[in-house]
């Protein structure tokens, strides 16, 4: 494994992905105890693992919502970032599935086989490295924003298909 691939794997690995997905599910669930539609998990890692999208999430107030993120990207002529999420979701599919498996095995989340809805099992955050804390906070914020919208509204704002 060359140095660049090693660095990518250290940041974009299934264990970190599991923690990010769990944080997203927690954010979604914490708002109104709603469970997360399973397909929504596939857009989380492509968004959180992208520095430029994370920067926009970080600079957006919790109360502003996903609509504000979309507005900012269009206003700054960065709408192509939104259009890239669908393609990235397809590329990250294997990583997302591996991350879901780890999150299930670690009892971080559960998935209903009848409804395909996801809910958090763990509610407390263990001690995490500083670099991961930012990813988890941004993921939780994204989850909170998504919980206020329908899948249709999310697909329109983020230019993705479910």
N, C-alpha and C positions, 0 to 999 in steps of 0.2 A: 504494500500500500504506500503510494508516494505521499509526501508531506502535505500537499493540498487536500488530497482525499482524506487523510487522517484528520486534519483540522475540521473539515466539513463533517466527518462522522462524529467527532467529539462534540460538536454543537447540535447537529441534526441526527440524533440517535433515538431509537425507540423508547429508551428509559426517560429521557428528557421529554420526548413527545407524550409519553403517558402522563407525566406530571402536568404538562401544559393542557392536555385534554381534560384532565381532572379539574384543573383550575377553571377552565372554561365552563365545564358542567356545573361547578360550584357557583360561579357567577350567574349563570343562567338560572339555576335552581334557587339561589338566595333571594332573587328579586320577588318572586311570588310563589315559591315552591312548585314551579313548573318543571316538568321533565323535558329533556332535550330530544328533539327528533333525531334519530340516528344519522340521517344523511348530512345533517349540519356539522357533524364532527369532521367531515372531510375538507372543510374550508379553513379549519382552525390553524393547522400547521403551515399551510402555504402562506397564510397571512402573518403569523407570529414569527416564522423563520425568515421573513423578509425585513431587513433593516429599515428600508424606506417606509414601508407600511407601519412598522412598529413606531417609527418616529412620529407619524401622523396620529396614531392612537395615543401615544404618550402626551402629545401636545394638545389633545382634545379633552375637555372636561368630562368627567363621568356623567354629568347631567345633560350634556349636549347630544349624545347618542350617535348611532351609526350614520344617520342622515348628515350630520355635520362633517364626519370623515369623508363621505362621498362629495359633499360640497367643496371641502378644502382641496381635494384632489382635482376636481374639475376646475376650480378657480386658479390653481397653480399649474394648470395645463399638465397634470400628471394622471389624467384619466386612463392612460395606457396601463397604469398599475392595477386598476380595477379589472381591465380586460384580461390581464395576465393571470388572475386568480383561478379561473376555470382550468386553464392549461396546467397550471401548477398543481391544482388539486388532483388532476389525472396523474401527473408525475409523482406526486407524494402518496398515491393510493396505497402502495405496499408499506411505506413507512407508517402511515396512519393506521393501517390494519395491525401492524406489529405493535404500535403504541397502544391501541385499543386492547389487544391481547394482554399486554403487560399491565395495563390499568385494571383489567378484570382480574388477572391473577393476583395482583397486589391488593385486591379488595378496595380499590379507590372508587370504582364506579360499578354499577350493575345495569344490565340491559334487559328489559322485558321482552321475552320471546313472543308474546302476544301482540304487543303494541309497538315494538321497536323504539321505545322511549328509554332514555338514559337518565340515571340519577346518581348523585354522589353518595358514596357510602361513608368515606372519611370526610370529616368537616374541619379538622385541624391541620394546619401546615406544620410539617416537621422542619427542623433547621435545614435551610437550603443555602447553597453558595450564593454570594451577592449577585453574580452574573445571572443565575437562574431566577432569583427573586423578581427581577424586572420582567422577565418573560412571563412569569406566573401572574404578576399584577396586570400586565397588558392583556393576557388571555382572559383573566377574570373580568376585566372591564369589557372586553369584546363579548363575553358570554352574557353579561348584564344587558348590554345594548341589544343583542339578538333576542333576548327574552321578551323585549317590548314589541317585537315585530313578528309578522307571520313569515313562513318560508317564502311566500310569494314576494313580500316586501323586501326581504333580504336578497332574494335572487335579482330583483330589479336594482337595488342599491349597489350590490357587489358584482353585477353582471355575470352571475353564475347560474347553472342549471342543476336542479336536484332530481 
